[in-house]
Amino acid sequence: MGAVTTKTEEVQENYLNAEYGWKSWLFTTDHKRIGLLYLVSITLFFFLGGLFALLIRLDLLTPPGDMMSSEAYNKMFSMHGIIMVFFFLIPSIPAVLGNFVIPMMIGARDVAFPRLNLLSWYLFNIGGLCMLYAVVNGGVDTGWTFYPPYSSNFSNTNVAMAVTAIFIAGFSSIVTGLNFIITIHTMRAPGMTWFRLPLFIWSLYATSLIQVLGTPILAISLALVAAERLLHLGVFDPAYGGDPVLFQHIFWFYSHPAVYIMVLPSMGVVSELIPTFARKIIYGYKVVAAASVAIAIFSFLVWGHHMFVSGQSIFIGMVFSLLSYAVAIPSAVKVFNWTATLYKSSVSFQTPMLYAFGFIGLFTIGGLTGLFVAALGVNIHVTDTYFIIAHFHYIMVGGAVMGYLGGIHYWWPKISGRMYPEIWGKLAALTIFVGFNLTFFPQFILGYLGMPRRYHAYPPEFEMLNVLSTAGASILGVGYILPLIYLAWSMRYGEKAGPNPWFATGLEWRTPSPPPKKNFLETPVVTWEAYDISGQPDLVERLHNEDRIYKSALQAEERKREELGVETPAEGA
Amino acid sequence: MPERIVTVNVYAKILAVLLILTATTCAVSYIDMGRMNLVVMVLIACAKASLVALIFMHLRYSRHLMSIVAVGALFWLGILVALTLGDYLTRGWQ
C-alpha cells in the first residue's frame, strides 16, 4: 500500500515545474506559459477597466452627477471603454485560452511560431504600458471610438499616446491570429481532419481571420488620426480638406468585426461546454463550424449600422441595415443548434455549464436587441442612448465575458492540475448572472425612455433605474472578485483533477493535468469524430465504472432506508 | 515544398525596373494630362506593387494557397473601398 501511495504522490514533470525562476517565464516559448502570462496581464487590465466602470456607476447614482466634473466623467467612460475593449476583451479568450489549448486540442506540441508568440505578449504589454502612461498622464476623453473632431482639434488630452498604445497592441493581436491560422493549417495530429476539429478551433480560426484582415485597418485609421494631430495632414478635418465621416467608415470596418473577435471565441467555448456537460454529440457539427466562418465574413459587411445618423447616404444605410440582418442568421443557427443538442441529453449543472447557459440567454437578448437597432427607424430613436449601452454590454459582458469565465473554469483543471471549489464556482456564476442583469436590464428601459449615453447628469425621473443599475454593478463586482480568490486558492489547496475530470472528448483531455512541457508523451492519433465519446473506449469504460459506483451508492442508500423502515419515495414524485 | 532560390541577377533586374518606373512616375507628373495623370500614376504604382509581391515576396514561386491569401487580402480592401464609396457616391440619392 505504501509503495502505491508513493507512486501516486510522485510529482510528474509538467510545464509548471519543468523550470523555475522569473527568466523561465519571461523568456518562455511554451504556448501554455505564454497563455498564463496573458492571463496575468489581461486580469490586471480587467480590474483597472472595472475600476473605471465602478466610478462611472457611482457618479450615476444621483441625478446631478455631483461626484466628478463633466471632463473627468468623459475620461472615465473613455478609459473604461478603451481598456476593456482593446486590453481585455480582444485578447481574452484567444490569447489566454486559445494559446493554452489550441495546440493541445489539435494534437501539436506548440504553436507554429513559438517565439513570435512570446513577441506578441511583449507587444501587448508595451501597448499596455503606453496606455497606462496615457491614463496617469491625465487620461483620454474622446470615447473609445476616437471620433474626430473629438480626437482632433477638440481634444487636449493624451490622444496620440492612447492611439499609439492601441496601434502597438493591435500588432500583438495580428501576430496571435497569424500564428493560430498557420498552426491550425499545418500542425494537426494524424487523423485530425478539418471536420474532426473541435468547434472551439473553428471559432478561433474564424476569429484569427478577422484579426489578420481587420486589425491593420484599425492601425491605419489610428495612424491617420495621429498624423492629422501631429502633422496637420488633411484626412478627417474639414478645415484641412478632410471628412470626419471617413474616419467612422475606416474605424468601424475593423471595430464592428472586432465585436466578433470578442464573441466568436466565446461561442467556441460554449460549443465545447454543451456537448461535454450534456453528454451528447453536438447537433449539426458542420453547420455550427460553417456558421463561425460565415459570421467572420458577414461581420465585415455591416459596419455602416454604427453610422445611420452620421450623415452617410440613406441608400447605403439601407444596404447596411439589410446586411446586418443577414449576420443574425449564422448567430441564430448556433443558438438553435446548442439548444437542440440539449434536447433529450443528460445535463449536469456544473459551473462551466452554468456559464454556458448564461451565455445562451444573455447573448440571445443582446442579439435580438441588435435586430432592433439594425432597423433604420428604431435606430434613430435609440442612437446614443442607454439602449445601445445595454445592447452591447449584453453581447460583450453577457456573451464574451460569460464564455471566457466558462472556459477558464472548464480548462482550469488542465491549467492548474487542480479542481476549483464547485460550490464557490456555482455561487460566483449565479452572482454574476444576477448582478449582470440588474446592472444592464434597467439600461434598456432608460435608453428607451431617452436617457442619452455619455452624460453624467440626468433628470430625476431616471434615478430609480440608475440606482438599480449601480446596485447591480456592485453585485457584479463581487461576482468577478470571487473567482479570482478561489481560483488562486485552488492552485495550492484544490483537489487533484486527473487528466479528464469532465469525461470530455477533446485531445487536450488525453494528456496529464497539468500537461507535460511538450503537451503529449507521444503523438496522438485521432480515429474518432468530434465529441463522439464512443470512439474512445477507455473513456466509455470510465463512464460505466462511474455509473456503477453511482448506482451502487444509490442501492446502499436504499438498503439503509429499508433497514430504518423509511419508505422509498415513489418514482416520479 | 523546397524553397526556390532566386538569383541575385533577377533581383537586380527587378530593382532596375522599379527604379525606371519610379522615374516614369516623376516624369509623368510634369506632363499635364488632366484626369489621366491620376490613372497613369495608379497603374504604375500597381505594376510596382505587383512586381514586389511576385518576385521580392516570392508569391510567384510559392504554393497557390499563398496567392489565395494575397488576393483575399486585396479583396477585403476592396470591400472597404466599395462600401465606403457606396456612401460617398450616393449621398444625393433619394
Interface residues (C-beta under 8 A of the other chain):
Chain A: L213 I217 V245 L246 H249 I250 F253 F300 L301 W303 G304 Q312 S313 I314 F315 I316 V319 F320
Chain B: G72 A73 W76 I79 L80 L83 T84 G86 D87 Y88 T90 R91 G92 W93 Q94
